Amino acid sequence: MTLPTDLLEILVCPKCKGELEYRTEPNEELVCNQCRLIYSVEEGIPIMLIDEAKPF
């Protein structure tokens, strides 16, 4: 499942308000390269909670 383009255009990192990179492989996720956080996408729903994000 992929996220709609219009949704991807408005989503930003909740921590720094920076741009997010959308990845579909190996997992569907949104990545903030500034904060070095990964936000998961579960069943087509972005989980945009800072406490739930994984650092990389």
Secondary structure, 3 states (H helix, E strand, C coil): CCCCHHHHHHCCCCCCCCCCEEECCCCCEEEECCCCEEEEEECCEECCCHHHCEEC
